Amino acid sequence: MSDKAAASGKERKPRQMPSSFTILFGCLLLVAIASWVVSSFSPDVQAATLGNFMASPFLGFESAMQVCVFILVLGGFLGVVQKTGALDTGIAVLVRKLGGNDLLLVPVLMLAFGICGSTYGMLEESVPFYLLLASVTFAMGWDPLVGCMVVLMGCGLGVLGSTVNPFSTGLALDALKAAGIPYDQGLMIGIGLVMFAIAEISGIIFVMRYAKRVRTDRAASSLTPEEWETAERLYGDKNGDSAEDAHVELSKIQKRVLVLFALTFVVMIIGFIPWQTFGVGLFDIGAKGDDLSTAWSALLTGLPLGQWYFTECGIWFFTMTIIIGKVAGMQEKELVDTILHGCADLVSVALVVAVARGVSVLMSITGLDVWILTNAANALAGVSATVFAPLSYALYFALSFLIPSSTGMATVSMPIMGPLAASLGFAPEAMVAIYLATHGVVAMITPTCGSIMAGLELAQVSYATYIKTAAKYMVLLTVITVSFVTVLMLVL
């Protein structure tokens, strides 16, 4: 307590971090105000009404319905798995067996997540891993933020270095093709690989250094005292340093649960990878013509592996929830109650995703996104490569906060920016690289990205805490990527 506070007899209350909902509704308000300002001098933008503002979170929920329902199903799945004690015991055993080599887990997992991000755009699909990795990293003597950054930066840096990601690189190149602009697919993959290597290596070094500092000195952690208390309550019994944990072993039932737990996530990842894009038809065998619902891997969900989205993933997780509950010997009432409690724990996470999606909905309703893009593109006409590249980066940087979806950004921007770059004599591959690099950086920091806010909420780490920790690295990554795409535009 300070002398001033002591003298007044009052104890200063700890400063509270703003909640995810406060941050997101603030973003909604900023978009609404911007639409009012722009609509006063541009007929292309409609001023957001009070009704638009109030409806946008609900429309966001409608737009993100599949994701939100999946999150609730995930809550039930995790609730059942946790009830068996398999995760707690498994983490204790893992920490014990890794011994002094546990820091290697960071690069291994980040590279695995990065490959998924680069090949099929894994980001929203990473939400289930936040709680698991937060628990693991806390048990290893770090803090839950390390686990969050392993998932978030692992996937995000991979998306930044997209190679064959059909939801970003694929859509961007398709837009160039539709505009009649030739491009080199091999060159684009090579550029993606270089960006992937730069981003993942720098990110791994950053996360490992932070983890080592936290283990050496807990005061070096960015977590607030309140977040540490929450972490102790959620994960404290998983710390592998106790004498009791030194002798803990998995029971036969727990081993079976962990095998099923791992199988659930492996199948989920396989289901999201667009195998058909890569010419792999294994999961389509048995399909009658264009009717993919008759394929052997579509038996459970109605769509084959590789065609899944969150509805199919939710069906899979719900099925595995029942199977795991029965393997663990749960009776019907116990299983249902456990699932419902698990769902209830993640209601706030699902609502965060809905409000985050509402920001993009409000941008679309008002037409503010297209107005910003069109006018900025017109302003860039006639400038040199050394000016065009960083200014295009700045444009994408601003827009990516408001359009966090890589698919949405590619669809809206590339039909405008691709032909503009080509008309100025710049390589279209460099223009796609600017889009990938900028959107990749922003996707890891914007509060309008539902997967970030949902994942952090799940791990009970505030957005402000994460940003405070990652800010310097993100500034460095921005400088590196701006320099890279500028040089790229000059040499191609």
C-alpha positions as CSV (number, residue, x, y, z in Angstrom):
1,M,0.0,0.0,0.0
2,S,1.4,3.5,-0.9
3,D,2.0,6.1,1.8
4,K,-0.8,8.2,0.3
5,A,-3.2,5.4,0.4
6,A,-2.1,4.4,3.9
7,A,-2.6,8.0,5.1
8,S,-6.1,8.1,3.7
9,G,-6.9,4.8,5.3
10,K,-8.0,3.4,1.9
11,E,-6.4,0.5,0.1
12,R,-6.1,1.0,-3.7
13,K,-8.1,-1.6,-5.6
14,P,-6.1,-3.6,-8.2
15,R,-6.7,-2.3,-11.7
16,Q,-9.1,-4.6,-13.6
17,M,-8.3,-5.6,-17.2
18,P,-11.2,-5.0,-19.6
19,S,-13.2,-8.1,-20.4
20,S,-13.3,-9.6,-23.9
21,F,-16.9,-8.3,-24.3
22,T,-16.0,-4.8,-23.3
23,I,-13.2,-4.7,-25.9
24,L,-15.4,-6.2,-28.7
25,F,-18.3,-3.8,-28.0
26,G,-15.8,-1.0,-28.1
27,C,-14.8,-2.2,-31.6
28,L,-18.5,-2.3,-32.6
29,L,-18.9,1.3,-31.5
30,L,-15.9,2.5,-33.4
31,V,-17.2,0.9,-36.6
32,A,-20.6,2.5,-36.1
33,I,-19.0,5.9,-35.5
34,A,-16.8,5.5,-38.5
35,S,-19.8,4.7,-40.7
36,W,-21.6,7.9,-39.4
37,V,-18.6,10.0,-40.3
38,V,-17.9,8.6,-43.7
39,S,-21.6,8.5,-44.7
40,S,-21.8,12.2,-44.2
41,F,-19.7,12.8,-47.4
42,S,-19.9,9.4,-49.3
43,P,-23.1,7.9,-50.6
44,D,-21.4,4.5,-50.8
45,V,-21.5,4.1,-47.1
46,Q,-24.6,3.7,-45.0
47,A,-24.6,5.1,-41.5
48,A,-25.1,2.4,-38.9
49,T,-28.5,2.8,-37.2
50,L,-29.0,1.9,-33.5
51,G,-30.9,-1.1,-34.8
52,N,-27.8,-2.2,-36.9
53,F,-25.6,-1.8,-33.9
54,M,-27.8,-3.7,-31.6
55,A,-28.5,-6.5,-34.1
56,S,-24.9,-7.0,-35.2
57,P,-23.9,-9.3,-32.3
58,F,-27.0,-11.4,-32.9
59,L,-26.3,-11.5,-36.7
60,G,-22.8,-12.4,-35.7
61,F,-24.1,-15.3,-33.7
62,E,-26.1,-16.4,-36.7
63,S,-23.1,-16.1,-38.9
64,A,-20.9,-18.1,-36.5
65,M,-23.6,-20.5,-35.4
66,Q,-21.6,-23.6,-36.4
67,V,-18.6,-22.4,-34.5
68,C,-20.6,-21.5,-31.4
69,V,-22.4,-24.8,-31.3
70,F,-19.1,-26.7,-31.7
71,I,-17.6,-24.8,-28.8
72,L,-20.6,-25.8,-26.6
73,V,-20.1,-29.5,-27.7
74,L,-16.4,-29.1,-27.0
75,G,-17.3,-28.0,-23.4
76,G,-19.2,-31.2,-22.9
77,F,-16.4,-33.3,-24.4
78,L,-13.8,-31.7,-22.1
79,G,-16.1,-32.0,-19.1
80,V,-16.4,-35.7,-19.6
81,V,-12.7,-36.2,-20.2
82,Q,-11.8,-34.2,-17.1
83,K,-14.2,-36.1,-15.0
84,T,-12.2,-39.3,-15.7
85,G,-9.0,-37.7,-14.3
86,A,-7.2,-38.9,-17.4
87,L,-5.9,-35.5,-18.4
88,D,-4.7,-34.4,-15.0
89,T,-2.9,-37.7,-14.5
90,G,-1.6,-37.8,-18.0
91,I,-0.1,-34.3,-17.7
92,A,1.6,-35.3,-14.5
93,V,3.1,-38.4,-16.1
94,L,4.2,-36.4,-19.2
95,V,6.0,-33.7,-17.1
96,R,7.8,-36.4,-15.1
97,K,8.9,-38.3,-18.2
98,L,10.1,-35.2,-20.1
99,G,12.3,-34.1,-17.2
100,G,14.8,-31.5,-18.3
101,N,13.8,-31.7,-22.0
102,D,10.4,-30.2,-21.6
103,L,11.3,-27.0,-23.3
104,L,11.6,-28.9,-26.6
105,L,7.9,-29.3,-26.5
106,V,7.6,-25.6,-27.6
107,P,9.3,-25.9,-31.0
108,V,7.8,-29.3,-31.7
109,L,4.2,-28.2,-31.1
110,M,4.6,-24.8,-32.7
111,L,6.0,-26.4,-35.9
112,A,3.1,-28.9,-35.9
113,F,0.5,-26.1,-35.5
114,G,2.4,-24.0,-38.1
115,I,2.3,-26.7,-40.7
116,C,-1.4,-27.0,-40.2
117,G,-1.8,-23.2,-40.5
118,S,0.3,-23.1,-43.7
119,T,-1.4,-25.9,-45.5
120,Y,-5.1,-25.5,-44.6
121,G,-5.3,-22.3,-42.5
122,M,-5.8,-23.8,-39.1
123,L,-6.8,-21.0,-36.7
124,E,-10.4,-21.2,-35.6
125,E,-10.0,-25.0,-35.3
126,S,-7.2,-24.4,-32.8
127,V,-9.6,-23.3,-30.0
128,P,-9.8,-26.7,-28.3
129,F,-6.1,-26.8,-27.8
130,Y,-5.8,-23.7,-25.7
131,L,-7.1,-25.2,-22.4
132,L,-5.1,-28.3,-22.9
133,L,-1.8,-26.5,-23.6
134,A,-2.4,-23.9,-20.9
135,S,-2.7,-26.8,-18.4
136,V,0.4,-28.6,-19.7
137,T,2.6,-25.5,-19.6
138,F,1.5,-24.5,-16.1
139,A,2.3,-28.0,-14.9
140,M,5.8,-27.6,-16.4
141,G,6.5,-24.6,-14.3
142,W,5.7,-21.9,-16.8
143,D,2.3,-20.1,-17.0
144,P,-0.9,-20.7,-19.0
145,L,0.1,-17.8,-21.4
146,V,3.0,-20.0,-22.8
147,G,0.4,-22.6,-23.8
148,C,-1.8,-20.0,-25.4
149,M,1.2,-18.6,-27.4
150,V,2.2,-22.0,-28.5
151,V,-1.2,-22.5,-30.1
152,L,-1.9,-19.0,-31.2
153,M,1.5,-18.1,-32.7
154,G,2.1,-21.6,-33.9
155,C,-1.0,-21.5,-36.1
156,G,-0.9,-17.8,-36.8
157,L,2.7,-17.8,-38.0
158,G,1.9,-20.8,-40.2
159,V,-1.1,-18.9,-41.7
160,L,1.2,-15.9,-42.3
161,G,3.5,-18.3,-44.3
162,S,0.7,-20.0,-46.2
163,T,1.9,-22.2,-49.0
164,V,-1.1,-24.3,-50.3
165,N,-3.7,-22.9,-47.9
166,P,-6.9,-22.9,-50.1
167,F,-8.6,-20.4,-47.8
168,S,-6.1,-17.6,-48.3
169,T,-3.4,-18.4,-51.0
170,G,-5.9,-20.4,-53.0
171,L,-8.6,-17.8,-53.0
172,A,-6.2,-15.0,-53.7
173,L,-4.7,-16.7,-56.7
174,D,-8.2,-17.7,-57.9
175,A,-9.1,-14.0,-57.9
176,L,-6.1,-13.2,-60.0
177,K,-7.1,-15.9,-62.4
178,A,-10.6,-14.6,-62.7
179,A,-9.1,-11.1,-63.5
180,G,-7.0,-12.7,-66.3
181,I,-3.7,-12.0,-64.5
182,P,-1.0,-14.7,-64.9
183,Y,0.9,-15.9,-61.9
184,D,3.5,-18.5,-61.0
185,Q,2.2,-21.1,-58.6
186,G,5.6,-22.6,-57.8
187,L,7.0,-19.1,-57.0
188,M,4.0,-18.4,-54.7
189,I,4.7,-21.6,-52.8
190,G,8.4,-20.7,-52.5
191,I,7.6,-17.2,-51.1
192,G,5.2,-18.9,-48.6
193,L,8.0,-21.3,-47.5
194,V,10.4,-18.4,-46.9
195,M,7.8,-16.4,-44.9
196,F,6.9,-19.6,-43.0
197,A,10.6,-20.2,-42.0
198,I,11.2,-16.6,-40.9
199,A,8.0,-16.3,-38.9
200,E,8.1,-19.7,-37.2
201,I,11.8,-19.6,-36.2
202,S,11.4,-16.1,-34.8
203,G,8.2,-17.0,-33.0
204,I,9.7,-20.2,-31.5
205,I,12.6,-18.2,-30.1
206,F,10.3,-15.6,-28.6
207,V,8.1,-18.1,-26.8
208,M,11.0,-20.2,-25.6
209,R,12.7,-17.2,-24.1
210,Y,9.5,-16.1,-22.4
211,A,9.0,-19.6,-21.0
212,K,12.5,-19.8,-19.6
213,R,12.2,-16.4,-17.9
214,V,8.9,-17.4,-16.2
215,R,10.3,-20.6,-15.0
216,T,13.4,-18.8,-13.6
217,D,11.4,-16.0,-12.0
218,R,7.6,-16.2,-11.6
219,A,7.6,-12.4,-11.3
220,A,8.7,-12.3,-15.0
221,S,5.3,-13.6,-16.0
222,S,2.8,-11.2,-17.6
223,L,-0.1,-12.7,-15.7
224,T,-1.9,-10.4,-13.2
225,P,-2.2,-11.6,-9.6
226,E,-5.9,-12.4,-10.3
227,E,-4.9,-14.5,-13.3
228,W,-2.3,-16.4,-11.3
229,E,-5.0,-17.1,-8.7
230,T,-7.3,-18.4,-11.4
231,A,-4.5,-20.5,-12.9
232,E,-3.7,-22.0,-9.5
233,R,-7.3,-22.9,-9.0
234,L,-7.7,-24.4,-12.5
235,Y,-4.3,-26.1,-13.0
236,G,-2.6,-26.1,-9.6
237,D,-3.3,-29.7,-8.9
238,K,-1.5,-30.6,-12.1
239,N,1.9,-29.3,-11.1
240,G,4.4,-32.2,-11.5
241,D,6.8,-31.1,-8.8
242,S,5.0,-32.7,-5.9
243,A,6.1,-36.0,-4.3
244,E,2.7,-37.5,-4.9
245,D,2.9,-36.8,-8.7
246,A,6.3,-38.4,-8.8
247,H,4.6,-41.8,-8.3
248,V,1.3,-41.3,-10.0
249,E,0.4,-43.7,-12.8
250,L,-2.4,-43.9,-15.4
251,S,-5.1,-46.6,-14.8
252,K,-6.2,-48.8,-17.7
253,I,-9.4,-46.9,-18.1
254,Q,-7.5,-43.6,-18.1
255,K,-5.1,-44.9,-20.8
256,R,-8.1,-45.9,-22.9
257,V,-9.6,-42.4,-22.4
258,L,-6.4,-40.7,-23.5
259,V,-6.1,-42.8,-26.6
260,L,-9.7,-41.9,-27.5
261,F,-9.0,-38.2,-26.6
262,A,-5.9,-38.2,-29.0
263,L,-7.9,-40.0,-31.7
264,T,-10.6,-37.4,-31.5
265,F,-8.2,-34.5,-32.3
266,V,-6.3,-36.5,-35.0
267,V,-9.6,-37.2,-36.8
268,M,-10.6,-33.6,-36.4
269,I,-7.4,-32.3,-38.1
270,I,-7.8,-34.9,-40.9
271,G,-11.4,-33.8,-41.4
272,F,-10.5,-30.2,-41.9
273,I,-7.6,-30.6,-44.3
274,P,-8.9,-30.2,-47.9
275,W,-7.5,-33.5,-49.2
276,Q,-9.4,-33.1,-52.5
277,T,-7.4,-29.9,-53.3
278,F,-4.2,-31.9,-53.0
279,G,-5.5,-34.7,-55.3
280,V,-6.0,-37.2,-52.4
281,G,-9.2,-39.2,-53.0
282,L,-8.8,-41.8,-50.2
283,F,-11.7,-40.4,-48.2
284,D,-14.1,-40.1,-51.1
285,I,-14.0,-43.8,-52.0
286,G,-17.5,-45.2,-52.3
287,A,-19.1,-41.9,-53.4
288,K,-21.6,-42.2,-56.2
289,G,-20.8,-39.5,-58.7
290,D,-21.0,-36.1,-57.0
291,D,-22.9,-37.4,-54.0
292,L,-20.1,-37.3,-51.4
293,S,-22.5,-38.3,-48.7
294,T,-22.2,-41.9,-49.9
295,A,-18.4,-42.0,-49.4
296,W,-17.2,-44.4,-46.6
297,S,-15.8,-41.6,-44.4
298,A,-19.2,-39.7,-44.6
299,L,-21.1,-42.4,-42.8
300,L,-21.2,-40.5,-39.5
301,T,-21.5,-36.9,-40.5
302,G,-22.8,-36.9,-44.1
303,L,-19.6,-35.4,-45.5
304,P,-16.3,-37.2,-46.1
305,L,-13.1,-36.3,-44.3
306,G,-11.6,-33.3,-45.9
307,Q,-15.0,-31.6,-46.5
308,W,-15.7,-31.1,-42.8
309,Y,-16.6,-27.8,-41.1
310,F,-17.7,-27.2,-37.6
311,T,-21.1,-29.0,-37.8
312,E,-19.4,-32.2,-38.9
313,C,-16.7,-31.7,-36.3
314,G,-19.3,-31.1,-33.6
315,I,-21.0,-34.4,-34.6
316,W,-17.7,-36.2,-34.2
317,F,-16.9,-34.7,-30.8
318,F,-20.3,-35.4,-29.5
319,T,-20.0,-39.0,-30.6
320,M,-16.6,-39.3,-28.9
321,T,-18.0,-37.7,-25.8
322,I,-20.6,-40.5,-25.4
323,I,-18.0,-43.2,-26.2
324,I,-15.5,-41.8,-23.7
325,G,-18.2,-41.5,-21.0
326,K,-19.2,-45.2,-21.5
327,V,-15.6,-46.4,-21.5
328,A,-15.1,-44.6,-18.2
329,G,-18.2,-46.4,-16.8
330,M,-20.4,-43.3,-16.4
331,Q,-24.1,-43.9,-15.9
332,E,-26.7,-42.1,-18.0
333,K,-27.5,-39.4,-15.6
334,E,-23.9,-38.8,-14.6
335,L,-22.9,-38.5,-18.2
336,V,-25.7,-36.1,-19.2
337,D,-25.0,-33.9,-16.1
338,T,-21.3,-33.8,-16.8
339,I,-21.9,-32.8,-20.5
340,L,-24.3,-30.1,-19.5
341,H,-21.9,-28.7,-16.9
342,G,-19.1,-28.7,-19.5
343,C,-21.3,-26.9,-22.0
344,A,-22.2,-24.3,-19.4
345,D,-18.5,-23.6,-18.7
346,L,-18.0,-22.5,-22.4
347,V,-21.2,-20.4,-23.0
348,S,-19.1,-17.2,-22.5
349,V,-16.6,-18.4,-25.0
350,A,-19.3,-19.1,-27.6
351,L,-20.7,-15.6,-27.0
352,V,-17.3,-14.0,-27.5
353,V,-17.1,-15.6,-30.9
354,A,-20.5,-14.3,-31.8
355,V,-19.8,-10.7,-30.8
356,A,-16.4,-10.8,-32.6
357,R,-18.1,-11.9,-35.8
358,G,-20.6,-9.1,-35.3
359,V,-17.9,-6.5,-36.0
360,S,-17.4,-7.9,-39.5
361,V,-21.2,-8.1,-40.0
362,L,-21.6,-4.4,-39.2
363,M,-18.7,-3.5,-41.6
364,S,-20.5,-5.4,-44.4
365,I,-24.0,-3.9,-43.6
366,T,-22.6,-0.3,-43.8
367,G,-20.3,-0.9,-46.8
368,L,-17.4,0.6,-44.9
369,D,-15.0,-2.2,-45.8
370,V,-15.4,-1.9,-49.6
371,W,-15.3,2.0,-49.3
372,I,-12.0,2.0,-47.4
373,L,-10.4,-0.6,-49.8
374,T,-11.6,1.1,-53.0
375,N,-10.5,4.6,-52.0
376,A,-7.1,3.4,-50.6
377,A,-6.4,1.5,-53.9
378,N,-7.1,4.6,-55.9
379,A,-4.7,6.6,-53.8
380,L,-2.0,4.0,-54.4
381,A,-2.1,4.3,-58.2
382,G,1.0,5.7,-59.8
383,V,3.4,5.3,-56.8
384,S,6.8,3.5,-56.9
385,A,7.4,-0.1,-55.5
386,T,9.2,1.2,-52.4
387,V,6.1,3.3,-51.6
388,F,3.4,0.9,-52.9
389,A,4.5,-2.1,-50.8
390,P,4.5,-0.5,-47.3
391,L,1.4,1.5,-48.0
392,S,-0.5,-1.6,-49.3
393,Y,0.8,-3.3,-46.1
394,A,-0.7,-0.4,-44.0
395,L,-4.0,-0.7,-45.9
396,Y,-4.3,-4.4,-45.3
397,F,-3.2,-3.9,-41.6
398,A,-6.1,-1.5,-41.0
399,L,-8.6,-3.6,-42.9
400,S,-7.6,-6.9,-41.3
401,F,-8.7,-5.6,-37.9
402,L,-12.2,-5.2,-39.3
403,I,-12.2,-8.3,-41.6
404,P,-10.3,-10.9,-39.5
405,S,-11.4,-13.8,-41.9
406,S,-8.6,-14.7,-44.4
407,T,-11.3,-15.9,-46.7
408,G,-13.3,-12.7,-46.4
409,M,-10.2,-10.5,-46.9
410,A,-9.1,-12.4,-50.0
411,T,-12.6,-12.3,-51.5
412,V,-13.1,-8.6,-50.9
413,S,-9.6,-7.2,-51.5
414,M,-7.8,-9.3,-54.2
415,P,-10.1,-8.5,-57.1
416,I,-9.2,-4.8,-56.4
417,M,-5.6,-5.0,-55.3
418,G,-4.4,-7.7,-57.7
419,P,-5.3,-5.8,-60.9
420,L,-4.0,-2.6,-59.4
421,A,-0.6,-4.1,-58.8
422,A,-0.6,-5.7,-62.3
423,S,-1.5,-2.3,-63.9
424,L,1.5,-0.7,-62.2
425,G,3.8,-3.4,-63.4
426,F,4.3,-5.1,-60.0
427,A,4.4,-8.9,-59.6
428,P,1.0,-10.3,-58.6
429,E,2.8,-12.8,-56.4
430,A,4.3,-10.0,-54.4
431,M,0.8,-8.5,-53.9
432,V,-0.5,-11.9,-52.6
433,A,2.5,-12.0,-50.3
434,I,1.6,-8.6,-48.8
435,Y,-1.9,-9.8,-48.2
436,L,-0.7,-13.0,-46.5
437,A,2.0,-11.3,-44.4
438,T,-0.2,-8.4,-43.2
439,H,-3.3,-10.5,-42.5
440,G,-1.2,-13.1,-40.8
441,V,0.3,-10.5,-38.3
442,V,-3.0,-8.9,-37.6
443,A,-4.8,-12.2,-37.2
444,M,-2.6,-12.8,-34.1
445,I,-3.4,-9.6,-32.4
446,T,-6.9,-8.3,-33.4
447,P,-9.7,-8.7,-30.8
448,T,-12.1,-9.2,-33.7
449,C,-10.6,-12.6,-34.4
450,G,-13.0,-14.9,-32.6
451,S,-10.5,-17.8,-32.2
452,I,-8.1,-15.5,-30.3
453,M,-10.7,-14.2,-27.9
454,A,-12.3,-17.6,-27.5
455,G,-9.0,-19.4,-26.9
456,L,-7.8,-16.8,-24.3
457,E,-11.2,-16.9,-22.6
458,L,-11.0,-20.7,-22.5
459,A,-7.5,-20.6,-20.9
460,Q,-8.6,-17.7,-18.5
461,V,-5.9,-15.4,-19.8
462,S,-7.0,-11.8,-20.6
463,Y,-6.5,-10.3,-24.1
464,A,-4.7,-7.3,-22.5
465,T,-2.1,-9.7,-20.8
466,Y,-1.4,-11.5,-24.1
467,I,-1.0,-8.2,-26.1
468,K,1.3,-6.7,-23.4
469,T,3.5,-9.8,-23.8
470,A,3.4,-10.2,-27.6
471,A,3.5,-6.5,-28.5
472,K,7.3,-6.1,-29.0
473,Y,7.6,-9.3,-31.0
474,M,4.7,-8.3,-33.2
475,V,6.3,-4.9,-33.9
476,L,9.5,-6.8,-34.8
477,L,7.6,-9.2,-37.0
478,T,5.8,-6.3,-38.7
479,V,9.1,-4.6,-39.5
480,I,10.6,-7.9,-40.9
481,T,7.6,-8.7,-43.1
482,V,7.3,-5.1,-44.4
483,S,10.9,-5.2,-45.4
484,F,10.6,-8.6,-47.0
485,V,7.5,-7.8,-49.1
486,T,9.1,-4.4,-50.2
487,V,12.3,-6.2,-51.3
488,L,10.1,-8.8,-53.0
489,M,8.2,-6.2,-55.0
490,L,11.5,-4.6,-56.1
491,V,13.2,-7.8,-57.3
492,L,10.3,-9.6,-58.9
